[in-house]
Amino acid sequence: MDYADTAREILAQVGGKANIVSVSHCMTRLRLTLKDESIVNDDAVKSIKGVVGIMKKAGQYQIVIGNEVAKCYQELMKLGDFGSGSSGSAPAPAAKGGNPVSIVLDAISGSMAPVIPAIIGAGMIQVLNIILGWFIPAENETMQLMSVIGNTAFYFLPVLVAYCAGRKFGANPILVTAVVAILIHPNFVALTGAEGGIHFLGLPVTNFDYSSSIIPAILTALAMSYIERLVDRITPSFTKNFLKPMLIILISTPIAFLILGPLGSFIGNILASILVAIQSHVSIAAYIIMAAAMPFIVMTGMHWAFIPVVFAALETPGGETLMLPAMLISNVAQGAACLSVAFKSKNGGLKQLAFSSAVSALFAGVTEPGLYGVTMRLRRPLAAVCIASGITGLFAGIMHVSASSFASPSLLALPIFVSAQSASNFVMAIATAAISIVLTFVLTWVMGFEDPKDA
């Protein structure tokens, strides 16, 4: 596909260069901040070749492209100066109005979305390491280095999140990164972990392991957005180049390690406790509801907002038993529904789109092309996905399937369900994926769909 044509048509339909404030992208969507969304013809945008759907959320006009979104983004950036930065790095406005829960989820999602490629890539390397570990001893030097490669993005996750959260909240992302990096600096870790602890201006500094943490970084970025404005007001113009950054770091860092870091860790521990309680008391119902509702969670883009919960759960002995198993069920169900449509449809364009979407969902865990381009468009296949996912969720809940590491769940990522606590967990995860695929394929075929005359 010529994404140069797609980019030109998108630019024309959203009101041209003058109507665009910034452009970024995540794994599957172009994210445009527009001056005036009301002048955009949504149907015209949806009809552009290469566009599979749109979503309006948190002040952004999101255009779903699919796995080739980076190519479309590059072509669009050639057409005008819409801001610079790598994937997902353009700042997004915070959600205005709405209920507090949606505002919090938007803040987390906006901070996490640009980081997703790094942690998915690292997660897949961890999956590869698990597979290689079946044949190569852990003491092997290459395996030791591979372990470092797979773990680094997770260890420095607070630094990655800090940069993105800084952009999300309008703070200087470099200064936010510098402050949050202090929390995992080896000397800081050694000082706070020493016997008797350490004090700052007479106040005790709590010893927490901030590596792989997310919430302290987001809280610090939010606080620094206000600190930066305050410092900007009180510093004379001729001192801003050197005094302003010094004061921002000097004020923000103690707040981070005295208040926000411990608070974020406390929140993470609370989330982990809640998850343990859910696993103990309502786990089967949670599996069913989460698996059946996952397509709608993906539609809102909020599936990545739950990552702090996922990481908190992965730290528990039982592993993560909600999001990742539910995403596995739903992801392969989307792939199976698309595959069923590809085999049953007589429309050449739809067959091609459905087949490529099936491969993306089944093997990469990327469902948005199939969701927007196939199942939601045809409706009944989406109903089949939800029904089959809910039924499969019942099986997964009874078997108590859990994930022990992070990656975007798919057939290739099944080793994330290898568990040291339960030898049968991996087998049950394979069975879960198989049930979801077979059941969704059959339901989609039986329920049918209105085969469009044109792709």
Number of C-alpha atoms within 10 A of each C-alpha: 10 11 19 17 16 21 24 16 18 21 19 13 17 24 18 15 15 13 17 20 15 20 27 27 25 23 20 19 29 27 25 24 23 22 15 13 18 10 12 16 12 17 11 12 21 17 12 16 16 20 23 23 24 20 17 13 13 19 17 21 21 22 23 25 27 26 19 14 22 21 16 25 23 16 18 23 17 12 14 13 13 19 14 12 11 11 20 24 23 23 22 25 17 17 19 11 9 8 9 11 9 15 16 14 18 24 22 24 21 29 31 26 24 24 21 19 16 15 21 17 16 22 22 23 19 24 23 18 20 16 14 14 13 9 8 13 12 15 8 11 10 12 16 13 11 17 18 14 15 20 18 15 20 21 16 19 22 26 27 24 31 32 26 30 35 26 24 28 23 20 23 19 22 14 21 30 22 15 27 28 22 17 24 20 12 10 11 16 16 14 15 19 16 11 8 9 13 17 13 10 7 7 9 14 20 16 19 16 15 25 17 20 23 28 25 27 32 29 19 26 33 21 19 28 21 14 17 21 13 13 18 17 10 10 14 11 11 8 10 15 10 9 15 20 17 14 17 22 18 12 16 22 23 16 16 24 24 17 16 21 30 20 16 21 19 15 17 21 17 14 18 22 15 14 23 19 12 16 21 10 11 11 20 21 17 20 30 24 18 23 33 26 19 23 26 14 15 15 16 13 19 19 18 23 20 14 20 21 23 23 22 23 27 19 14 15 12 20 23 27 26 28 24 26 26 28 25 28 34 35 35 34 37 37 34 31 35 36 27 26 28 23 12 15 19 13 15 13 14 21 21 14 20 28 22 18 29 30 19 23 28 27 18 21 24 25 29 29 27 30 30 21 24 26 26 17 16 18 15 19 30 24 19 26 35 25 21 29 37 25 20 29 31 21 20 28 23 13 15 20 29 28 27 24 22 25 25 24 30 25 19 16 23 20 25 26 27 22 19 11 11 13 10 14 21 19 15 19 26 17 15 24 26 17 22 30 27 17 22 33 24 16 20 27 19 12 11 18 17 10 14 12 10 8 11
